[in-house]
Amino acid sequence: MAVNLTAGAISKLLTNEHTVREPVVQVIDIKCTETRIEVKSNGVLKNKTRYRIVLSDGSVCIGGFISNNINEMIGSNQLQKGSVVQLSNFSSITDNFSSNTTL
């Protein structure tokens, strides 16, 4: 099944051009940047992991961080390198290229 990426979407999002709605992009890389153990008030230990992700629209790539609610998708391999996703929510801070992405 062929999937068409939204050409030029990342450039438009980075320049705050709001002509792109829910672009289709591909996951190029995922890296774990931080893992720490958090102790809850009830004494339960919980692993807290943060991932850095690289997305491509076929011509431009951007790296950023994903929101915590997507971490489970990485752990269960629902989201992995090569995945094609449609972004429903994207915010960027272009000064340091940090992004918050919801799939």
N, C-alpha and C positions, 0 to 999 in steps of 0.2 A: 504494500500500500504506500503510495507516494504521498508525502506531506510537503506542502509549500511553507517555507519560513516567510515571515513578514519582512521583506527586503527593506532596509533602511530604517527599521523600527528603532533600533538602539540609538542611532544618531539623532533621530527626532526626539526621543525621550530625554536624551541628555541635554538637548537645547530647549527643553520645555515646549516643544511644538506638540500641541495636543491634538494632532490629526490622526494619531494611531490609537485605536481602541483594541484592547486585549490582543496584543501581538503574539504570534507563534514564533518561538525561539527554541534553540537546542542547547542542552546542557553539555558543555565542553569539558568541564572539570569540576570535581568536588573534593575539597580537602578539609579535614578536621583541624581546626586551629586552636581549640581549647577544650579540655575535658577536666572537669573538677567535680568533687563530691560535695553536695549541699546537704546539710543536716536540717531536717524540718523540725518544727516545734514539738512534734510528737516523737522525736527521736529516730524517725525513719531516714535512712540515707538515700539520696537520689543523685544519679549521675547527671550532670549538666554539661551538654556538649554544644559547641558552636561550630558551624561550618561556613567555609568560604566557597562560593560557587562562581563559575565562569559561564556566561551565556553568550550565544552568538545568533545573529539574525542572518547568517550566511556571508556577511561581508565585514561586520564589525563585532568585536567581542568586548564584553564588560565583566569585570569582577565585582563581587559584592558579598554581603552577608544575607542570609535568609532568615525569616522570622522563625521563632522557636517552634511554632506549631507544625512546621514542615520537617523538623528533625526526625520525627517518627517515620516519615516516608522514606528518608534516606536509610534509616536503620532496618526497614523492612524491604529494601531494594525496590520500592515502587518508584523512587526517583534515583537515577544513577547516570553516569556518563553516557551520553548518546540519547538520553530521553528527549523527546520533543514535547514542549509544554506551552500552554497558553497562559500568559500573564493576565491576572484579573486585577491586580493591584501592584503598583510599582512606585516607589519614591526614591529619589536620589539626592545626594549631596555632592554636587559636581566638583567642589573644592578638593575633596579627597577620594572621589569615586566610590564612596560607600553607598550600598544600596540595600533596601529592605524590599523583599519580593514575596508576593503571595501567589501561589499557583492555583 
